[in-house]
């Protein structure tokens, strides 16, 4: 199974967001037990860096991004995927880019906390808790 992990999951872990940390961290842990199973979108890298630099500092942001790039593959996207995102019937363009990255990377599912924003996704979308319930014995 190949999974695209949304930006908010990484930020939950990096910022240790109390309400979301446990499930989001478990998704990252699942990935570490399943090498090659998880993707992130190209723009997730810059979004995570930007938020962490503002919340913490440049060194912390770069360190987290470096670790994330050791754990996750970046979906191979380009002009065609960006154009595809424009055509998706999704209100938030950033979410449309996530979907396009998932499709380009051959993902089977998208893991995000924003399930309602992905109702038009051609791929299944799961919250971290629902995803973990589906893959854990």
N, CA, C and O atoms as a GROMACS GRO file, in nm:
protein
  548
    1UNK      N    1   0.084  -0.118   0.000
    1UNK     CA    2   0.000   0.000   0.000
    1UNK      C    3   0.089   0.124   0.000
    1UNK      O    4   0.185   0.133   0.076
    2UNK      N    5   0.056   0.219  -0.086
    2UNK     CA    6   0.128   0.346  -0.091
    2UNK      C    7   0.035   0.456  -0.042
    2UNK      O    8  -0.081   0.463  -0.081
    3UNK      N    9   0.088   0.542   0.045
    3UNK     CA   10   0.010   0.644   0.115
    3UNK      C   11   0.072   0.781   0.092
    3UNK      O   12   0.194   0.796   0.099
    4UNK      N   13  -0.012   0.881   0.065
    4UNK     CA   14   0.035   1.019   0.065
    4UNK      C   15  -0.003   1.079   0.199
    4UNK      O   16  -0.120   1.076   0.238
    5UNK      N   17   0.094   1.133   0.269
    5UNK     CA   18   0.074   1.194   0.399
    5UNK      C   19   0.064   1.345   0.381
    5UNK      O   20   0.156   1.408   0.328
    6UNK      N   21  -0.046   1.403   0.425
    6UNK     CA   22  -0.073   1.546   0.411
    6UNK      C   23   0.018   1.626   0.505
    6UNK      O   24   0.069   1.576   0.605
    7UNK      N   25   0.035   1.751   0.469
    7UNK     CA   26   0.119   1.844   0.545
    7UNK      C   27   0.080   1.849   0.692
    7UNK      O   28   0.167   1.854   0.779
    8UNK      N   29  -0.050   1.849   0.721
    8UNK     CA   30  -0.092   1.867   0.860
    8UNK      C   31  -0.044   1.754   0.951
    8UNK      O   32  -0.025   1.775   1.071
    9UNK      N   33  -0.024   1.636   0.896
    9UNK     CA   34   0.026   1.524   0.977
    9UNK      C   35   0.169   1.551   1.022
    9UNK      O   36   0.204   1.530   1.138
   10UNK      N   37   0.251   1.598   0.928
   10UNK     CA   38   0.390   1.631   0.963
   10UNK      C   39   0.396   1.745   1.064
   10UNK      O   40   0.476   1.741   1.158
   11UNK      N   41   0.312   1.846   1.045
   11UNK     CA   42   0.312   1.958   1.139
   11UNK      C   43   0.263   1.916   1.277
   11UNK      O   44   0.312   1.968   1.378
   12UNK      N   45   0.169   1.823   1.284
   12UNK     CA   46   0.125   1.772   1.415
   12UNK      C   47   0.243   1.712   1.491
   12UNK      O   48   0.257   1.732   1.612
   13UNK      N   49   0.327   1.639   1.419
   13UNK     CA   50   0.443   1.576   1.482
   13UNK      C   51   0.548   1.681   1.518
   13UNK      O   52   0.596   1.684   1.631
   14UNK      N   53   0.581   1.765   1.422
   14UNK     CA   54   0.688   1.864   1.445
   14UNK      C   55   0.654   1.961   1.557
   14UNK      O   56   0.740   1.997   1.637
   15UNK      N   57   0.528   2.002   1.563
   15UNK     CA   58   0.486   2.100   1.664
   15UNK      C   59   0.428   2.034   1.789
   15UNK      O   60   0.386   2.101   1.883
   16UNK      N   61   0.427   1.900   1.788
   16UNK     CA   62   0.373   1.822   1.901
   16UNK      C   63   0.237   1.875   1.943
   16UNK      O   64   0.212   1.902   2.061
   17UNK      N   65   0.149   1.888   1.845
   17UNK     CA   66   0.013   1.936   1.871
   17UNK      C   67  -0.060   1.832   1.956
   17UNK      O   68  -0.091   1.722   1.908
   18UNK      N   69  -0.086   1.866   2.078
   18UNK     CA   70  -0.137   1.773   2.179
   18UNK      C   71  -0.255   1.690   2.130
   18UNK      O   72  -0.254   1.567   2.144
   19UNK      N   73  -0.354   1.753   2.073
   19UNK     CA   74  -0.476   1.684   2.033
   19UNK      C   75  -0.454   1.582   1.922
   19UNK      O   76  -0.526   1.482   1.913
   20UNK      N   77  -0.353   1.606   1.836
   20UNK     CA   78  -0.334   1.524   1.716
   20UNK      C   79  -0.205   1.443   1.715
   20UNK      O   80  -0.186   1.356   1.630
   21UNK      N   81  -0.116   1.471   1.808
   21UNK     CA   82   0.019   1.415   1.803
   21UNK      C   83   0.023   1.263   1.799
   21UNK      O   84   0.092   1.205   1.715
   22UNK      N   85  -0.049   1.198   1.887
   22UNK     CA   86  -0.037   1.051   1.901
   22UNK      C   87  -0.068   0.980   1.769
   22UNK      O   88   0.010   0.896   1.725
   23UNK      N   89  -0.181   1.012   1.707
   23UNK     CA   90  -0.217   0.943   1.583
   23UNK      C   91  -0.122   0.981   1.470
   23UNK      O   92  -0.080   0.895   1.392
   24UNK      N   93  -0.088   1.109   1.460
   24UNK     CA   94   0.001   1.152   1.351
   24UNK      C   95   0.139   1.090   1.368
   24UNK      O   96   0.200   1.046   1.270
   25UNK      N   97   0.188   1.084   1.491
   25UNK     CA   98   0.318   1.022   1.516
   25UNK      C   99   0.312   0.872   1.486
   25UNK      O  100   0.411   0.815   1.439
   26UNK      N  101   0.199   0.810   1.511
   26UNK     CA  102   0.183   0.667   1.480
   26UNK      C  103   0.184   0.642   1.330
   26UNK      O  104   0.231   0.538   1.285
   27UNK      N  105   0.132   0.737   1.251
   27UNK     CA  106   0.139   0.724   1.105
   27UNK      C  107   0.285   0.725   1.061
   27UNK      O  108   0.325   0.645   0.977
   28UNK      N  109   0.363   0.816   1.118
   28UNK     CA  110   0.506   0.822   1.086
   28UNK      C  111   0.574   0.692   1.130
   28UNK      O  112   0.659   0.639   1.059
   29UNK      N  113   0.537   0.643   1.246
   29UNK     CA  114   0.592   0.516   1.294
   29UNK      C  115   0.556   0.400   1.203
   29UNK      O  116   0.638   0.313   1.177
   30UNK      N  117   0.432   0.400   1.154
   30UNK     CA  118   0.390   0.294   1.060
   30UNK      C  119   0.478   0.300   0.936
   30UNK      O  120   0.521   0.196   0.886
   31UNK      N  121   0.503   0.419   0.886
   31UNK     CA  122   0.587   0.434   0.768
   31UNK      C  123   0.727   0.377   0.794
   31UNK      O  124   0.784   0.311   0.706
   32UNK      N  125   0.781   0.401   0.911
   32UNK     CA  126   0.916   0.352   0.940
   32UNK      C  127   0.920   0.199   0.942
   32UNK      O  128   1.024   0.140   0.916
   33UNK      N  129   0.808   0.136   0.971
   33UNK     CA  130   0.800  -0.010   0.968
   33UNK      C  131   0.766  -0.062   0.828
   33UNK      O  132   0.773  -0.182   0.804
   34UNK      N  133   0.731   0.028   0.738
   34UNK     CA  134   0.691  -0.008   0.602
   34UNK      C  135   0.765   0.080   0.501
   34UNK      O  136   0.706   0.169   0.441
   35UNK      N  137   0.895   0.055   0.484
   35UNK     CA  138   0.976   0.140   0.395
   35UNK      C  139   0.917   0.150   0.254
   35UNK      O  140   0.864   0.053   0.200
   36UNK      N  141   0.928   0.269   0.197
   36UNK     CA  142   0.881   0.292   0.062
   36UNK      C  143   0.731   0.304   0.050
   36UNK      O  144   0.677   0.306  -0.061
   37UNK      N  145   0.662   0.312   0.163
   37UNK     CA  146   0.516   0.310   0.160
   37UNK      C  147   0.452   0.448   0.162
   37UNK      O  148   0.332   0.460   0.134
   38UNK      N  149   0.527   0.552   0.194
   38UNK     CA  150   0.466   0.684   0.213
   38UNK      C  151   0.533   0.792   0.129
   38UNK      O  152   0.655   0.796   0.113
   39UNK      N  153   0.448   0.877   0.078
   39UNK     CA  154   0.490   0.992  -0.002
   39UNK      C  155   0.448   1.120   0.068
   39UNK      O  156   0.356   1.122   0.150
   40UNK      N  157   0.518   1.227   0.032
   40UNK     CA  158   0.470   1.361   0.063
   40UNK      C  159   0.476   1.441  -0.067
   40UNK      O  160   0.552   1.408  -0.158
   41UNK      N  161   0.396   1.543  -0.075
   41UNK     CA  162   0.395   1.629  -0.192
   41UNK      C  163   0.515   1.723  -0.187
   41UNK      O  164   0.564   1.757  -0.080
   42UNK      N  165   0.560   1.764  -0.305
   42UNK     CA  166   0.674   1.856  -0.316
   42UNK      C  167   0.648   1.982  -0.234
   42UNK      O  168   0.736   2.027  -0.161
   43UNK      N  169   0.530   2.038  -0.246
   43UNK     CA  170   0.501   2.164  -0.176
   43UNK      C  171   0.487   2.145  -0.025
   43UNK      O  172   0.494   2.242   0.050
   44UNK      N  173   0.468   2.022   0.020
   44UNK     CA  174   0.466   1.996   0.164
   44UNK      C  175   0.600   2.034   0.226
   44UNK      O  176   0.604   2.085   0.338
   45UNK      N  177   0.707   2.010   0.155
   45UNK     CA  178   0.841   2.041   0.206
   45UNK      C  179   0.850   2.190   0.239
   45UNK      O  180   0.893   2.227   0.348
   46UNK      N  181   0.812   2.275   0.145
   46UNK     CA  182   0.822   2.420   0.169
   46UNK      C  183   0.720   2.467   0.273
   46UNK      O  184   0.751   2.554   0.354
   47UNK      N  185   0.600   2.409   0.271
   47UNK     CA  186   0.499   2.450   0.369
   47UNK      C  187   0.542   2.416   0.511
   47UNK      O  188   0.528   2.498   0.602
   48UNK      N  189   0.595   2.297   0.530
   48UNK     CA  190   0.642   2.256   0.663
   48UNK      C  191   0.758   2.346   0.707
   48UNK      O  192   0.761   2.394   0.820
   49UNK      N  193   0.852   2.367   0.618
   49UNK     CA  194   0.966   2.453   0.652
   49UNK      C  195   0.917   2.592   0.694
   49UNK      O  196   0.959   2.644   0.798
   50UNK      N  197   0.829   2.651   0.616
   50UNK     CA  198   0.780   2.786   0.642
   50UNK      C  199   0.714   2.795   0.779
   50UNK      O  200   0.744   2.886   0.857
   51UNK      N  201   0.624   2.704   0.808
   51UNK     CA  202   0.552   2.707   0.936
   51UNK      C  203   0.648   2.685   1.052
   51UNK      O  204   0.639   2.754   1.154
   52UNK      N  205   0.739   2.590   1.039
   52UNK     CA  206   0.833   2.561   1.149
   52UNK      C  207   0.932   2.674   1.171
   52UNK      O  208   0.968   2.703   1.285
   53UNK      N  209   0.976   2.738   1.065
   53UNK     CA  210   1.069   2.850   1.081
   53UNK      C  211   1.002   2.962   1.160
   53UNK      O  212   1.064   3.023   1.246
   54UNK      N  213   0.875   2.988   1.130
   54UNK     CA  214   0.802   3.093   1.201
   54UNK      C  215   0.772   3.053   1.346
   54UNK      O  216   0.776   3.137   1.437
   55UNK      N  217   0.741   2.925   1.368
   55UNK     CA  218   0.705   2.878   1.502
   55UNK      C  219   0.827   2.852   1.590
   55UNK      O  220   0.821   2.866   1.712
   56UNK      N  221   0.938   2.814   1.526
   56UNK     CA  222   1.059   2.780   1.601
   56UNK      C  223   1.174   2.865   1.549
   56UNK      O  224   1.189   2.981   1.587
   57UNK      N  225   1.256   2.807   1.462
   57UNK     CA  226   1.364   2.884   1.398
   57UNK      C  227   1.414   2.807   1.276
   57UNK      O  228   1.368   2.696   1.248
   58UNK      N  229   1.507   2.868   1.204
   58UNK     CA  230   1.557   2.809   1.080
   58UNK      C  231   1.621   2.673   1.103
   58UNK      O  232   1.596   2.579   1.026
   59UNK      N  233   1.702   2.660   1.206
   59UNK     CA  234   1.770   2.532   1.232
   59UNK      C  235   1.672   2.420   1.262
   59UNK      O  236   1.686   2.309   1.213
   60UNK      N  237   1.571   2.450   1.344
   60UNK     CA  238   1.469   2.349   1.376
   60UNK      C  239   1.392   2.310   1.250
   60UNK      O  240   1.366   2.192   1.226
   61UNK      N  241   1.356   2.410   1.171
   61UNK     CA  242   1.281   2.382   1.048
   61UNK      C  243   1.363   2.297   0.953
   61UNK      O  244   1.313   2.197   0.900
   62UNK      N  245   1.487   2.334   0.930
   62UNK     CA  246   1.573   2.257   0.840
   62UNK      C  247   1.597   2.116   0.894
   62UNK      O  248   1.598   2.019   0.817
   63UNK      N  249   1.615   2.104   1.024
   63UNK     CA  250   1.638   1.972   1.083
   63UNK      C  251   1.518   1.880   1.066
   63UNK      O  252   1.534   1.762   1.033
   64UNK      N  253   1.398   1.935   1.087
   64UNK     CA  254   1.279   1.852   1.070
   64UNK      C  255   1.260   1.813   0.924
   64UNK      O  256   1.228   1.698   0.894
   65UNK      N  257   1.280   1.908   0.834
   65UNK     CA  258   1.266   1.876   0.691
   65UNK      C  259   1.367   1.771   0.649
   65UNK      O  260   1.335   1.680   0.573
   66UNK      N  261   1.489   1.783   0.699
   66UNK     CA  262   1.591   1.683   0.665
   66UNK      C  263   1.548   1.544   0.712
   66UNK      O  264   1.563   1.446   0.638
   67UNK      N  265   1.497   1.535   0.832
   67UNK     CA  266   1.449   1.407   0.884
   67UNK      C  267   1.331   1.355   0.801
   67UNK      O  268   1.326   1.237   0.767
   68UNK      N  269   1.238   1.444   0.769
   68UNK     CA  270   1.122   1.403   0.690
   68UNK      C  271   1.166   1.347   0.555
   68UNK      O  272   1.107   1.251   0.505
   69UNK      N  273   1.268   1.407   0.495
   69UNK     CA  274   1.315   1.361   0.365
   69UNK      C  275   1.390   1.228   0.374
   69UNK      O  276   1.408   1.160   0.273
   70UNK      N  277   1.432   1.191   0.493
   70UNK     CA  278   1.492   1.059   0.514
   70UNK      C  279   1.383   0.952   0.527
   70UNK      O  280   1.403   0.835   0.495
   71UNK      N  281   1.266   0.995   0.576
   71UNK     CA  282   1.157   0.903   0.603
   71UNK      C  283   1.064   0.887   0.484
   71UNK      O  284   1.022   0.776   0.450
   72UNK      N  285   1.030   0.998   0.419
   72UNK     CA  286   0.930   0.999   0.313
   72UNK      C  287   0.991   1.023   0.176
   72UNK      O  288   1.091   1.094   0.163
   73UNK      N  289   0.930   0.963   0.075
   73UNK     CA  290   0.961   0.994  -0.064
   73UNK      C  291   0.884   1.119  -0.102
   73UNK      O  292   0.773   1.141  -0.052
   74UNK      N  293   0.941   1.201  -0.189
   74UNK     CA  294   0.866   1.314  -0.244
   74UNK      C  295   0.806   1.268  -0.377
   74UNK      O  296   0.876   1.218  -0.464
   75UNK      N  297   0.676   1.287  -0.389
   75UNK     CA  298   0.606   1.246  -0.511
   75UNK      C  299   0.662   1.323  -0.630
   75UNK      O  300   0.681   1.444  -0.624
   76UNK      N  301   0.689   1.250  -0.738
   76UNK     CA  302   0.740   1.312  -0.860
   76UNK      C  303   0.626   1.382  -0.933
   76UNK      O  304   0.540   1.316  -0.992
   77UNK      N  305   0.626   1.512  -0.928
   77UNK     CA  306   0.521   1.589  -0.993
   77UNK      C  307   0.582   1.696  -1.082
   77UNK      O  308   0.704   1.718  -1.080
   78UNK      N  309   0.499   1.760  -1.158
   78UNK     CA  310   0.544   1.867  -1.247
   78UNK      C  311   0.425   1.941  -1.303
   78UNK      O  312   0.320   1.950  -1.239
   79UNK      N  313   0.443   1.995  -1.422
   79UNK     CA  314   0.340   2.077  -1.484
   79UNK      C  315   0.208   2.001  -1.500
   79UNK      O  316   0.102   2.055  -1.472
   80UNK      N  317   0.215   1.878  -1.546
   80UNK     CA  318   0.092   1.801  -1.568
   80UNK      C  319   0.013   1.784  -1.438
   80UNK      O  320  -0.109   1.796  -1.438
   81UNK      N  321   0.082   1.756  -1.329
   81UNK     CA  322   0.013   1.740  -1.201
   81UNK      C  323  -0.048   1.871  -1.153
   81UNK      O  324  -0.158   1.873  -1.099
   82UNK      N  325   0.023   1.982  -1.174
   82UNK     CA  326  -0.030   2.112  -1.135
   82UNK      C  327  -0.155   2.145  -1.216
   82UNK      O  328  -0.253   2.199  -1.164
   83UNK      N  329  -0.151   2.114  -1.346
   83UNK     CA  330  -0.269   2.137  -1.430
   83UNK      C  331  -0.384   2.048  -1.387
   83UNK      O  332  -0.500   2.090  -1.387
   84UNK      N  333  -0.353   1.924  -1.351
   84UNK     CA  334  -0.456   1.832  -1.303
   84UNK      C  335  -0.521   1.888  -1.175
   84UNK      O  336  -0.643   1.879  -1.159
   85UNK      N  337  -0.440   1.943  -1.086
   85UNK     CA  338  -0.492   2.001  -0.962
   85UNK      C  339  -0.590   2.114  -0.991
   85UNK      O  340  -0.691   2.129  -0.923
   86UNK      N  341  -0.561   2.192  -1.093
   86UNK     CA  342  -0.651   2.302  -1.130
   86UNK      C  343  -0.788   2.250  -1.175
   86UNK      O  344  -0.889   2.319  -1.159
   87UNK      N  345  -0.792   2.131  -1.231
   87UNK     CA  346  -0.916   2.074  -1.283
   87UNK      C  347  -0.999   2.001  -1.178
   87UNK      O  348  -1.117   1.972  -1.201
   88UNK      N  349  -0.938   1.971  -1.065
   88UNK     CA  350  -1.011   1.898  -0.962
   88UNK      C  351  -1.117   1.986  -0.896
   88UNK      O  352  -1.094   2.105  -0.876
   89UNK      N  353  -1.230   1.929  -0.865
   89UNK     CA  354  -1.341   2.001  -0.803
   89UNK      C  355  -1.321   2.006  -0.652
   89UNK      O  356  -1.397   1.948  -0.575
   90UNK      N  357  -1.214   2.078  -0.612
   90UNK     CA  358  -1.177   2.087  -0.472
   90UNK      C  359  -1.166   2.236  -0.437
   90UNK      O  360  -1.103   2.312  -0.510
   91UNK      N  361  -1.227   2.277  -0.327
   91UNK     CA  362  -1.229   2.419  -0.291
   91UNK      C  363  -1.092   2.476  -0.258
   91UNK      O  364  -1.062   2.590  -0.294
   92UNK      N  365  -1.009   2.399  -0.190
   92UNK     CA  366  -0.877   2.446  -0.148
   92UNK      C  367  -0.773   2.396  -0.246
   92UNK      O  368  -0.753   2.275  -0.260
   93UNK      N  369  -0.707   2.488  -0.316
   93UNK     CA  370  -0.610   2.449  -0.418
   93UNK      C  371  -0.495   2.368  -0.359
   93UNK      O  372  -0.442   2.279  -0.426
   94UNK      N  373  -0.455   2.398  -0.237
   94UNK     CA  374  -0.346   2.322  -0.174
   94UNK      C  375  -0.388   2.175  -0.159
   94UNK      O  376  -0.307   2.085  -0.180
   95UNK      N  377  -0.514   2.152  -0.124
   95UNK     CA  378  -0.563   2.014  -0.115
   95UNK      C  379  -0.564   1.949  -0.252
   95UNK      O  380  -0.533   1.830  -0.265
   96UNK      N  381  -0.601   2.025  -0.355
   96UNK     CA  382  -0.598   1.972  -0.492
   96UNK      C  383  -0.456   1.934  -0.532
   96UNK      O  384  -0.436   1.834  -0.600
   97UNK      N  385  -0.358   2.012  -0.489
   97UNK     CA  386  -0.218   1.976  -0.517
   97UNK      C  387  -0.179   1.848  -0.444
   97UNK      O  388  -0.104   1.766  -0.497
   98UNK      N  389  -0.230   1.829  -0.323
   98UNK     CA  390  -0.203   1.705  -0.249
   98UNK      C  391  -0.259   1.585  -0.326
   98UNK      O  392  -0.192   1.483  -0.340
   99UNK      N  393  -0.382   1.600  -0.375
   99UNK     CA  394  -0.446   1.491  -0.451
   99UNK      C  395  -0.365   1.461  -0.577
   99UNK      O  396  -0.339   1.345  -0.609
  100UNK      N  397  -0.327   1.566  -0.649
  100UNK     CA  398  -0.250   1.547  -0.773
  100UNK      C  399  -0.117   1.479  -0.743
  100UNK      O  400  -0.073   1.393  -0.820
  101UNK      N  401  -0.052   1.516  -0.633
  101UNK     CA  402   0.074   1.452  -0.595
  101UNK      C  403   0.051   1.304  -0.560
  101UNK      O  404   0.133   1.219  -0.594
  102UNK      N  405  -0.060   1.276  -0.494
  102UNK     CA  406  -0.092   1.137  -0.459
  102UNK      C  407  -0.114   1.055  -0.586
  102UNK      O  408  -0.062   0.943  -0.598
  103UNK      N  409  -0.188   1.109  -0.680
  103UNK     CA  410  -0.212   1.039  -0.806
  103UNK      C  411  -0.082   1.018  -0.883
  103UNK      O  412  -0.057   0.909  -0.935
  104UNK      N  413   0.001   1.122  -0.890
  104UNK     CA  414   0.127   1.111  -0.962
  104UNK      C  415   0.221   1.009  -0.899
  104UNK      O  416   0.297   0.942  -0.968
  105UNK      N  417   0.214   0.996  -0.768
  105UNK     CA  418   0.301   0.903  -0.696
  105UNK      C  419   0.246   0.762  -0.685
  105UNK      O  420   0.311   0.675  -0.628
  106UNK      N  421   0.127   0.739  -0.739
  106UNK     CA  422   0.069   0.606  -0.733
  106UNK      C  423   0.014   0.570  -0.596
  106UNK      O  424   0.007   0.452  -0.561
  107UNK      N  425  -0.024   0.670  -0.518
  107UNK     CA  426  -0.078   0.643  -0.384
  107UNK      C  427  -0.213   0.574  -0.393
  107UNK      O  428  -0.290   0.594  -0.488
  108UNK      N  429  -0.241   0.494  -0.292
  108UNK     CA  430  -0.369   0.425  -0.280
  108UNK      C  431  -0.465   0.500  -0.188
  108UNK      O  432  -0.586   0.481  -0.195
  109UNK      N  433  -0.409   0.584  -0.101
  109UNK     CA  434  -0.489   0.655  -0.001
  109UNK      C  435  -0.415   0.782   0.040
  109UNK      O  436  -0.292   0.790   0.032
  110UNK      N  437  -0.492   0.881   0.084
  110UNK     CA  438  -0.436   1.005   0.138
  110UNK      C  439  -0.470   1.007   0.287
  110UNK      O  440  -0.584   0.983   0.326
  111UNK      N  441  -0.370   1.036   0.370
  111UNK     CA  442  -0.392   1.047   0.514
  111UNK      C  443  -0.384   1.194   0.551
  111UNK      O  444  -0.282   1.260   0.530
  112UNK      N  445  -0.494   1.246   0.607
  112UNK     CA  446  -0.505   1.387   0.643
  112UNK      C  447  -0.602   1.402   0.758
  112UNK      O  448  -0.687   1.316   0.781
  113UNK      N  449  -0.591   1.512   0.830
  113UNK     CA  450  -0.692   1.543   0.930
  113UNK      C  451  -0.809   1.619   0.868
  113UNK      O  452  -0.911   1.640   0.934
  114UNK      N  453  -0.796   1.659   0.744
  114UNK     CA  454  -0.898   1.740   0.678
  114UNK      C  455  -0.985   1.658   0.582
  114UNK      O  456  -1.009   1.700   0.469
  115UNK      N  457  -1.032   1.545   0.627
  115UNK     CA  458  -1.114   1.458   0.541
  115UNK      C  459  -1.228   1.531   0.470
  115UNK      O  460  -1.248   1.508   0.351
  116UNK      N  461  -1.303   1.618   0.537
  116UNK     CA  462  -1.414   1.685   0.470
  116UNK      C  463  -1.371   1.770   0.349
  116UNK      O  464  -1.450   1.789   0.256
  117UNK      N  465  -1.249   1.820   0.350
  117UNK     CA  466  -1.200   1.901   0.238
  117UNK      C  467  -1.167   1.817   0.116
  117UNK      O  468  -1.141   1.872   0.009
  118UNK      N  469  -1.166   1.687   0.129
  118UNK     CA  470  -1.128   1.597   0.021
  118UNK      C  471  -1.244   1.515  -0.033
  118UNK      O  472  -1.222   1.408  -0.089
  119UNK      N  473  -1.366   1.561  -0.017
  119UNK     CA  474  -1.481   1.481  -0.058
  119UNK      C  475  -1.480   1.452  -0.208
  119UNK      O  476  -1.536   1.351  -0.250
  120UNK      N  477  -1.417   1.537  -0.289
  120UNK     CA  478  -1.413   1.514  -0.434
  120UNK      C  479  -1.288   1.436  -0.477
  120UNK      O  480  -1.263   1.422  -0.596
  121UNK      N  481  -1.212   1.387  -0.383
  121UNK     CA  482  -1.090   1.315  -0.416
  121UNK      C  483  -1.123   1.183  -0.487
  121UNK      O  484  -1.211   1.109  -0.443
  122UNK      N  485  -1.052   1.154  -0.596
  122UNK     CA  486  -1.071   1.025  -0.662
  122UNK      C  487  -1.006   0.910  -0.583
  122UNK      O  488  -1.030   0.792  -0.614
  123UNK      N  489  -0.927   0.943  -0.485
  123UNK     CA  490  -0.862   0.843  -0.399
  123UNK      C  491  -0.931   0.841  -0.263
  123UNK      O  492  -0.986   0.943  -0.220
  124UNK      N  493  -0.929   0.727  -0.195
  124UNK     CA  494  -0.981   0.724  -0.058
  124UNK      C  495  -0.899   0.817   0.031
  124UNK      O  496  -0.778   0.833   0.012
  125UNK      N  497  -0.965   0.878   0.126
  125UNK     CA  498  -0.901   0.970   0.220
  125UNK      C  499  -0.935   0.923   0.361
  125UNK      O  500  -1.051   0.892   0.391
  126UNK      N  501  -0.834   0.917   0.446
  126UNK     CA  502  -0.854   0.868   0.583
  126UNK      C  503  -0.789   0.962   0.682
  126UNK      O  504  -0.684   1.020   0.655
  127UNK      N  505  -0.851   0.977   0.796
  127UNK     CA  506  -0.786   1.045   0.908
  127UNK      C  507  -0.674   0.954   0.958
  127UNK      O  508  -0.674   0.835   0.928
  128UNK      N  509  -0.580   1.008   1.033
  128UNK     CA  510  -0.476   0.920   1.087
  128UNK      C  511  -0.534   0.802   1.168
  128UNK      O  512  -0.488   0.689   1.153
  129UNK      N  513  -0.633   0.829   1.252
  129UNK     CA  514  -0.693   0.721   1.331
  129UNK      C  515  -0.760   0.614   1.245
  129UNK      O  516  -0.742   0.495   1.269
  130UNK      N  517  -0.836   0.657   1.146
  130UNK     CA  518  -0.903   0.561   1.057
  130UNK      C  519  -0.800   0.484   0.974
  130UNK      O  520  -0.816   0.363   0.952
  131UNK      N  521  -0.697   0.552   0.930
  131UNK     CA  522  -0.593   0.483   0.854
  131UNK      C  523  -0.525   0.377   0.939
  131UNK      O  524  -0.509   0.263   0.897
  132UNK      N  525  -0.486   0.416   1.060
  132UNK     CA  526  -0.417   0.321   1.148
  132UNK      C  527  -0.505   0.201   1.180
  132UNK      O  528  -0.456   0.088   1.187
  133UNK      N  529  -0.634   0.225   1.201
  133UNK     CA  530  -0.725   0.114   1.228
  133UNK      C  531  -0.733   0.017   1.110
  133UNK      O  532  -0.755  -0.103   1.128
  134UNK      N  533  -0.714   0.070   0.989
  134UNK     CA  534  -0.723  -0.016   0.871
  134UNK      C  535  -0.595  -0.095   0.843
  134UNK      O  536  -0.599  -0.194   0.770
  135UNK      N  537  -0.482  -0.053   0.900
  135UNK     CA  538  -0.356  -0.121   0.871
  135UNK      C  539  -0.297  -0.195   0.990
  135UNK      O  540  -0.205  -0.275   0.974
  136UNK      N  541  -0.347  -0.168   1.107
  136UNK     CA  542  -0.295  -0.236   1.227
  136UNK      C  543  -0.380  -0.357   1.259
  136UNK      O  544  -0.502  -0.354   1.244
  137UNK      N  545  -0.315  -0.464   1.303
  137UNK     CA  546  -0.391  -0.585   1.339
  137UNK      C  547  -0.474  -0.566   1.464
  137UNK      O  548  -0.543  -0.659   1.507
   0.00000   0.00000   0.00000
